[in-house]
Amino acid sequence: MTSKPLDRLIKLDEVMQQIGVGKTKVYDMIQLEEFPAPIKLGRYSRWSLIEVQDWIEQQKQSRAA
């Protein structure tokens, strides 16, 4: 049986730190469907750490292509 890696939901501050851009750029990329949309928890927005890390890996791979 294959186990899925544990995911956790992270705040915008951590997203910005992970990808190195500001709040406006994050939301611009989401609107252009270039970055994973947040998960809404009531009035809060959280991002999947795995999705953010996958996005970073995609950026690295597209650079090499």
Backbone as a chain_set.jsonl record, in Angstrom:
{"seq": "MTSKPLDRLIKLDEVMQQIGVGKTKVYDMIQLEEFPAPIKLGRYSRWSLIEVQDWIEQQKQSRAA", "coords": {"N": [[0.84, -1.175, 0.0], [0.632, 2.149, -0.93], [1.608, 5.044, 0.669], [0.391, 8.343, 1.009], [2.193, 11.414, 0.961], [2.296, 13.505, 3.863], [0.394, 16.416, 3.901], [0.224, 19.931, 4.442], [-1.534, 22.89, 5.324], [-0.72, 26.149, 4.425], [-0.087, 29.594, 5.308], [-0.447, 32.789, 3.601], [1.858, 34.365, 4.05], [3.88, 32.438, 4.335], [3.734, 31.24, 1.833], [4.585, 33.382, 0.198], [7.2, 33.621, 1.133], [8.226, 31.128, 0.395], [8.12, 31.203, -2.456], [9.183, 33.627, -3.149], [7.971, 36.069, -3.919], [5.734, 38.926, -3.756], [2.54, 39.658, -2.133], [0.639, 40.8, -3.964], [1.606, 39.874, -6.447], [1.344, 37.1, -6.1], [-1.487, 36.826, -6.017], [-2.082, 37.887, -8.525], [-0.91, 35.937, -10.206], [-2.51, 33.761, -9.52], [-4.977, 34.593, -10.509], [-4.407, 34.57, -13.217], [-4.218, 31.914, -13.561], [-1.743, 30.715, -13.153], [-0.671, 29.86, -10.856], [-1.304, 27.799, -7.994], [-4.594, 27.948, -6.689], [-5.896, 29.195, -3.572], [-7.124, 27.311, -0.731], [-10.191, 27.801, 0.681], [-11.042, 28.517, 3.941], [-13.552, 29.259, 5.621], [-13.28, 32.614, 6.184], [-10.622, 32.614, 5.706], [-7.66, 32.084, 3.756], [-5.753, 29.423, 2.635], [-2.903, 27.586, 1.52], [-1.976, 24.563, -0.126], [0.88, 22.963, 0.915], [2.211, 20.985, -0.514], [1.232, 21.424, -3.136], [2.311, 23.964, -3.633], [5.06, 23.394, -3.481], [5.216, 21.585, -5.615], [4.634, 23.344, -7.711], [6.905, 24.974, -7.611], [8.85, 23.087, -8.363], [7.973, 22.591, -10.996], [8.542, 25.061, -12.143], [11.311, 25.044, -12.023], [11.86, 22.885, -13.723], [10.83, 23.82, -16.16], [12.595, 25.822, -16.677], [14.883, 24.432, -17.323], [14.169, 23.282, -19.683]], "CA": [[0.0, 0.0, 0.0], [1.414, 3.371, -1.042], [1.075, 6.095, 1.528], [0.538, 9.694, 0.491], [2.926, 12.265, 1.905], [1.462, 14.413, 4.642], [0.314, 17.782, 3.393], [-0.271, 20.875, 5.431], [-2.002, 24.136, 4.746], [0.151, 27.242, 4.849], [-0.593, 30.952, 5.154], [0.113, 33.591, 2.522], [3.227, 34.769, 4.393], [4.791, 31.337, 4.034], [3.734, 31.107, 0.365], [5.441, 34.445, -0.327], [8.569, 33.274, 1.492], [8.624, 29.957, -0.401], [8.306, 31.476, -3.88], [9.969, 34.835, -3.303], [7.236, 37.19, -4.504], [4.818, 39.582, -2.84], [1.115, 39.311, -2.087], [-0.038, 41.181, -5.21], [2.062, 38.965, -7.498], [0.72, 35.795, -5.854], [-2.883, 36.88, -6.452], [-2.08, 38.065, -9.99], [-0.634, 34.633, -10.813], [-3.695, 32.923, -9.311], [-6.007, 35.048, -11.446], [-3.978, 34.129, -14.551], [-4.132, 30.451, -13.464], [-0.335, 30.337, -13.217], [-0.285, 29.438, -9.514], [-2.441, 27.128, -7.348], [-5.545, 28.758, -5.922], [-5.953, 28.805, -2.158], [-8.266, 26.601, -0.167], [-10.876, 28.749, 1.563], [-11.532, 28.008, 5.218], [-14.29, 30.416, 6.111], [-12.734, 33.824, 5.583], [-9.178, 32.457, 5.59], [-7.099, 31.403, 2.588], [-4.568, 28.62, 2.93], [-2.4, 26.875, 0.356], [-1.387, 23.244, 0.089], [2.335, 23.013, 0.817], [2.612, 20.085, -1.602], [0.956, 22.105, -4.405], [3.293, 25.044, -3.777], [6.347, 22.766, -3.784], [5.102, 21.066, -6.982], [4.727, 24.501, -8.605], [8.319, 25.355, -7.635], [9.537, 22.085, -9.177], [7.601, 22.839, -12.396], [9.292, 26.234, -12.588], [12.697, 24.615, -12.208], [11.911, 22.018, -14.9], [10.605, 24.617, -17.369], [13.832, 26.58, -16.869], [15.844, 23.517, -17.928], [13.69, 22.834, -21.002]], "C": [[0.891, 1.246, 0.0], [0.788, 4.443, -0.163], [1.359, 7.451, 0.901], [1.36, 10.508, 1.485], [1.96, 13.186, 2.638], [1.524, 15.808, 4.048], [-0.074, 18.671, 4.557], [-0.655, 22.151, 4.719], [-1.184, 25.285, 5.313], [-0.489, 28.589, 4.544], [0.127, 31.667, 4.013], [1.556, 34.003, 2.805], [4.239, 33.679, 4.036], [4.864, 31.081, 2.535], [4.7, 32.128, -0.229], [6.912, 34.139, -0.041], [9.077, 32.123, 0.625], [8.953, 30.336, -1.845], [8.997, 32.805, -4.164], [9.286, 35.98, -4.025], [6.271, 37.757, -3.466], [3.37, 39.145, -3.012], [0.406, 39.607, -3.405], [0.328, 40.237, -6.338], [1.446, 37.584, -7.326], [-0.71, 35.807, -6.39], [-3.017, 37.141, -7.948], [-1.86, 36.732, -10.689], [-1.814, 33.682, -10.648], [-4.767, 33.298, -10.323], [-5.685, 34.616, -12.873], [-3.847, 32.607, -14.643], [-2.708, 29.943, -13.658], [0.173, 29.808, -11.877], [-1.504, 28.805, -8.854], [-3.309, 28.1, -6.537], [-5.563, 28.289, -4.472], [-7.188, 27.97, -1.85], [-8.904, 27.575, 0.813], [-11.402, 28.01, 2.788], [-12.255, 29.159, 5.904], [-13.765, 31.654, 5.413], [-11.227, 33.755, 5.36], [-8.802, 31.726, 4.309], [-5.842, 30.675, 3.021], [-4.193, 27.86, 1.658], [-1.841, 25.535, 0.772], [0.123, 23.368, -0.098], [2.82, 22.137, -0.33], [2.372, 20.747, -2.954], [1.959, 23.226, -4.658], [4.655, 24.457, -4.15], [6.347, 22.167, -5.189], [5.237, 22.193, -7.997], [6.192, 24.947, -8.726], [9.105, 24.38, -8.509], [9.225, 22.271, -10.663], [8.367, 24.028, -12.957], [10.746, 25.872, -12.874], [12.832, 23.764, -13.471], [11.714, 22.826, -16.185], [11.831, 25.465, -17.69], [14.841, 25.713, -17.629], [15.452, 23.12, -19.349], [14.127, 23.756, -22.122]], "O": [[1.791, 1.376, 0.83], [-0.41, 4.712, -0.245], [2.429, 7.678, 0.336], [1.245, 10.322, 2.696], [0.934, 13.591, 2.092], [2.603, 16.31, 3.731], [-0.639, 18.202, 5.546], [-0.151, 22.448, 3.636], [-0.98, 25.383, 6.524], [-1.321, 28.71, 3.645], [1.164, 31.214, 3.527], [2.39, 33.992, 1.899], [5.313, 33.962, 3.504], [5.926, 30.743, 2.014], [5.537, 31.782, -1.062], [7.771, 34.378, -0.889], [10.223, 32.139, 0.175], [9.941, 29.858, -2.403], [9.359, 33.079, -5.309], [9.952, 36.783, -4.678], [6.024, 37.141, -2.43], [3.03, 38.374, -3.91], [-0.342, 38.77, -3.91], [-0.541, 39.836, -7.112], [1.062, 36.958, -8.314], [-1.104, 34.906, -7.13], [-3.964, 36.666, -8.575], [-2.548, 36.425, -11.663], [-2.091, 32.881, -11.541], [-5.393, 32.426, -10.926], [-6.593, 34.328, -13.652], [-3.42, 32.074, -15.668], [-2.487, 28.884, -14.246], [1.315, 29.361, -11.776], [-2.63, 29.224, -9.122], [-2.804, 28.951, -5.804], [-5.28, 27.126, -4.182], [-8.154, 27.938, -2.612], [-8.221, 28.115, 1.684], [-12.113, 27.011, 2.677], [-11.661, 29.927, 6.661], [-13.799, 31.739, 4.185], [-10.621, 34.715, 4.883], [-9.537, 30.858, 3.838], [-4.977, 31.241, 3.689], [-5.047, 27.535, 0.833], [-1.303, 25.378, 1.868], [0.59, 23.823, -1.142], [3.75, 22.514, -1.043], [3.22, 20.646, -3.84], [2.406, 23.411, -5.79], [5.327, 24.974, -5.042], [7.361, 22.228, -5.885], [5.882, 22.022, -9.031], [6.659, 25.259, -9.821], [9.937, 24.804, -9.312], [10.114, 22.125, -11.502], [8.792, 24.009, -14.112], [11.334, 26.341, -13.849], [13.807, 23.904, -14.21], [12.364, 22.547, -17.193], [12.074, 25.788, -18.853], [15.571, 26.216, -18.483], [16.294, 22.675, -20.129], [13.803, 23.512, -23.284]]}, "num_chains": 1, "name": "protein.A"}
